[in-house]
């Protein structure tokens, strides 16, 4: 983690610090839905830790939704 603005999926988000579940909701993700993965500062965060995880100022968060396709 470095000081500065938090990024979410590569976009600067100065309001992103706080509980991870709150960030997921603000970004339009249902934390209970299957097929979502979260990485913070390049490390995948296991779903079982989402409720206790917090995003700090300067963190880089990537949220990915798995989509089916052909």
C-alpha positions as CSV (number, residue, x, y, z in Angstrom):
1,X,0.0,0.0,0.0
2,X,1.3,3.4,-0.8
3,X,0.1,6.9,0.1
4,X,-2.2,8.5,-2.4
5,X,-5.5,8.0,-4.1
6,X,-7.1,4.6,-4.1
7,X,-7.8,3.1,-7.5
8,X,-10.6,0.7,-8.4
9,X,-10.2,-1.2,-11.6
10,X,-7.6,1.3,-12.7
11,X,-9.7,4.4,-12.0
12,X,-8.8,6.9,-9.3
13,X,-11.4,6.8,-6.5
14,X,-10.7,9.2,-3.6
15,X,-13.8,8.0,-1.8
16,X,-13.0,4.2,-1.9
17,X,-11.3,3.8,1.5
18,X,-13.4,1.9,4.0
19,X,-15.0,-1.5,4.3
20,X,-14.6,-3.7,1.2
21,X,-18.3,-4.7,1.3
22,X,-19.3,-1.0,1.1
23,X,-17.0,-0.5,-1.9
24,X,-18.4,-3.5,-3.7
25,X,-22.0,-2.2,-3.2
26,X,-21.0,1.3,-4.4
27,X,-19.5,-0.2,-7.5
28,X,-22.7,-2.2,-8.2
29,X,-21.5,-5.6,-7.2
30,X,-23.6,-8.0,-5.0
31,X,-21.0,-9.6,-2.6
32,X,-23.3,-12.7,-2.3
33,X,-23.2,-13.3,-6.1
34,X,-21.0,-16.0,-7.5
35,X,-18.4,-15.3,-10.0
36,X,-16.8,-12.2,-8.4
37,X,-13.1,-12.0,-7.5
38,X,-11.3,-9.2,-5.6
39,X,-7.6,-8.4,-5.5
40,X,-6.1,-5.7,-3.3
41,X,-2.6,-4.5,-4.2
42,X,-2.1,-7.5,-6.5
43,X,-3.2,-10.2,-4.0
44,X,-6.4,-12.1,-4.4
45,X,-8.6,-11.7,-1.3
46,X,-10.5,-14.9,-0.4
47,X,-14.3,-14.4,-0.3
48,X,-14.3,-15.5,3.4
49,X,-12.3,-12.4,4.3
50,X,-14.3,-9.8,2.4
51,X,-16.5,-9.0,5.5
52,X,-13.5,-8.1,7.6
53,X,-11.4,-6.5,4.9
54,X,-10.9,-2.7,4.6
55,X,-9.6,-0.7,1.7
56,X,-7.0,1.9,2.7
57,X,-6.0,5.1,1.0
58,X,-3.5,4.3,-1.7
59,X,-4.7,0.7,-2.3
60,X,-5.2,-0.6,-5.8
61,X,-8.4,-2.7,-5.9
62,X,-9.4,-4.9,-8.9
63,X,-12.9,-6.3,-9.0
64,X,-13.6,-8.9,-11.6
65,X,-16.9,-10.5,-12.6
66,X,-16.7,-13.8,-14.4
67,X,-19.0,-13.8,-17.5
68,X,-20.1,-16.8,-19.6
69,X,-19.7,-16.5,-23.3
70,X,-19.0,-18.4,-26.4
